[in-house]
Structure formats: structure tokens, C-alpha cells
Amino acid sequence: MKSAMLAFLAALFYLVSALPAPAEPIHGAGSTFAYPVIAKWSESYLTDRAGGTDITFMGSGIDYEPVGSLAGILRLTQPEMDFAASDAPLAPEDLDKFGFVQFPLVVGGIVPVVNLDNVAPGGLQLSGEVLANIYLGKIQNWSDPAILALNDGLKLPDLKITVIHRADGSGSTFNWTSFLSAASPEWKTKYGADTLITWPLGTSVERSSGVVSAVKATKGAIGYIEYGQVVRAELTFATVKNRAGKFVRPAPESFAIAAAKAPWSPANGFHLSLVDSAEADAWPITAVTYILMRRDPDSTSRARQALWFFNHALTERAADAEALFYVPLPGSLVEQVKAYWARELNFGS
């Protein structure tokens, strides 16, 4: 009996010692746009570290806070932070200034959502010019002639438009206002594109969840949100006229078209906007979530774990992104990202 017990303990010791060592949690913050897919990938992180066993390691997961793109970038200067996720890429000169590297993680779409009775999802057609004039306060009613002209046969109410927008520093706001700037010289001159905007009118709310709640609660409301969250919240979305003059429905297929021929370049930290694509069937407010890391992190072990996590997400978990209505990066771009890690990160890839 004693020898059998010793043999069992020896086998158990061998099993446990063969498992990956416990690790510090990886700390990240930023994009609410990409939060659903980062959370999904985080679920698989501990399972994969356990090598297929039922054992997981406490304190070795992904601690991610969806605080908005701007707050995530600001937090990356703190020693305990390992990465930031932002839907507004930093320019190369800013990457150099702060000692950051930057690479794309996932593609999706920003979508206008409305609360209107008797309007089916995708049944309302809007143009960039009309959206800009709504957010400028020049169009204030759903029965405005400019909206009716785009929606022949659709019965729209004589109802005040309630404008909803983000109060926090948001990559969704950056992509939304980039589109408004491309469509409206007046918007571009007065407000431009940024993560934080001094809005001319409307109601400001925190985070993507705040936009969902505000639009759902307010008849006549309009807001903007990531497509997967639109689907899960069962919000009514609009089709939007793109640069080619075509009204396009938001969908992973139309996001992928905007990303497919984009001129990605590791030389500038992959700095690129997919808004207002010239592709005929592209969704005009396609967005990219970027990951930012410090070149010289306070914890090289956590930084290496973070790269392991991103490598696993990009190479093995594309189906998770697709299930949540994002577009995973194409294989050729993933290989560019891996080469960029090896070249730019002095703690290894």
C-alpha cells in the first residue's frame, strides 16, 4: 500500500511539474470596441496554458479594463500596464516620442443605430452628409426632407432626433468623426476627427454600453456602436452610403472588403485608417483595433506572455473573432505583425 501511494505521489509530482509555470496576470486597458473579442480570447488563455488539463493557474490571466481608447493609451505609461488597445492609431512620431510599438489586432465596423418604430434593421438609409448635419444640429427631425429624400417609401415619424455620443476618449468616436469629416467640410473645419470631441449638441454617455442603453431608452435617438454589440443588443441599424455612392449594410463581409487591399506598413507602426474606403462594396466606417506596448517594459516576463497571448489570438482563434462579427487579420498581415515583433521588441518575440 505504501509503495503504491509513493508511486501515485511521484506520478502526480511529474504531472504538475510538466505544466507551464504560474505567471503574473497581464494588464491591459482601452478599447470598448474590441472588448468582447479580447474577453473571449482571454477565456481560452488559461485553458491553453494548462496544456489541455483541467488545472488552471490563479493570477495568470488577462486583466483587461474597457475604459476607452484614450484612457488605455494614457494608462500604458504606468509600470503595471502591459498593453493598451486603441481604435485610433498613434502616428509614427508619437510612437517614437513615447517609446511604443503598435500593431493591428482585429477589424470591425462602427454602425449608426436608431430607435424608431416600424423601421427594420437596415431599412433606414443615411449618407455621411446627412449624419454630419444631424450631429451638427442642422437636421433635427426624422421627417426632415434630406432624410426623406434618401428613403423613398419609408414612413418616418415627425419626431425630434436625440443625438447620443460618447463622453469618454473613444476610438469609436475617432472613427465616427473621421467619417463625418470626410463627408462634411463644415464638420471637418469645426470639429475634425478625434477621440474626444466638444459636441455641438446631444447627450454624452460613457462607454459603448452607455450608447446601447441610451439609444434603447430614447425614442428618436441616434448613436454609433460596434457592429457585434449592435447585433447582440438587437438595435436597429442604418445602411450608409459609401464613397462609391452605394448604400451598404454593415457586415463582416463589407468590413473585410475595406481591409483587404489596405496598404499596411510595419515601417510606420501599421498606422492606417480604413474609414471612407474607395472599394465599391466596402462599409464606410470600418475600424481597426491596434495594440500598443512599451519597447522597454517594466516586466519583460509579462510582456513576453502578452505576445504569447496575441500570437495565440491571431494564429489560432480567428473563429472566435468571426463568431462575434469581427474580421480576423488576413494571414499575410499576421506574418507581417510577427516579423515586426521580432524586429522591434528588444525583449524577444
HELIX and SHEET records of a PDB file:
HELIX    1   1 LYS A    2  ALA A   18  1                                  17    
HELIX    2   2 TYR A   35  ARG A   49  1                                  15    
HELIX    3   3 SER A   69  ARG A   75  1                                   7    
HELIX    4   4 PRO A   92  PHE A   98  1                                   7    
HELIX    5   5 GLY A  128  LEU A  136  1                                   9    
HELIX    6   6 PRO A  145  LEU A  148  1                                   4    
HELIX    7   7 GLY A  171  ALA A  183  1                                  13    
HELIX    8   8 PRO A  185  LYS A  190  1                                   6    
HELIX    9   9 ARG A  207  ALA A  217  1                                  11    
HELIX   10  10 TYR A  227  ALA A  233  1                                   7    
HELIX   11  11 PRO A  252  ALA A  260  1                                   9    
HELIX   12  12 PRO A  266  ASN A  268  5                                   3    
HELIX   13  13 THR A  300  GLU A  316  1                                  17    
HELIX   14  14 ALA A  318  ALA A  323  1                                   6    
HELIX   15  15 GLY A  331  GLU A  344  1                                  14    
SHEET    1   A 8 ILE A  62  GLU A  65  0                                        
SHEET    2   A 8 ILE A  26  GLY A  30  1                                        
SHEET    3   A 8 PHE A  83  SER A  86  1                                        
SHEET    4   A 8 THR A 286  ARG A 294 -1                                        
SHEET    5   A 8 PHE A 100  VAL A 114 -1                                        
SHEET    6   A 8 ALA A 221  GLU A 226 -1                                        
SHEET    7   A 8 THR A 162  ARG A 166  1                                        
SHEET    8   A 8 THR A 203  VAL A 205  1                                        
SHEET    1   B 7 ILE A  62  GLU A  65  0                                        
SHEET    2   B 7 ILE A  26  GLY A  30  1                                        
SHEET    3   B 7 PHE A  83  SER A  86  1                                        
SHEET    4   B 7 THR A 286  ARG A 294 -1                                        
SHEET    5   B 7 PHE A 100  VAL A 114 -1                                        
SHEET    6   B 7 THR A 236  LYS A 241 -1                                        
SHEET    7   B 7 LEU A 124  LEU A 126  1                                        
SHEET    1   C 6 ILE A  62  GLU A  65  0                                        
SHEET    2   C 6 ILE A  26  GLY A  30  1                                        
SHEET    3   C 6 PHE A  83  SER A  86  1                                        
SHEET    4   C 6 THR A 286  ARG A 294 -1                                        
SHEET    5   C 6 PHE A 100  VAL A 114 -1                                        
SHEET    6   C 6 VAL A 327  PRO A 328 -1                                        
SHEET    1   D 7 ILE A  62  GLU A  65  0                                        
SHEET    2   D 7 ILE A  26  GLY A  30  1                                        
SHEET    3   D 7 PHE A  83  SER A  86  1                                        
SHEET    4   D 7 THR A 286  ARG A 294 -1                                        
SHEET    5   D 7 PHE A 100  VAL A 114 -1                                        
SHEET    6   D 7 THR A 236  LYS A 241 -1                                        
SHEET    7   D 7 PHE A 247  VAL A 248 -1                                        
END                                                                             
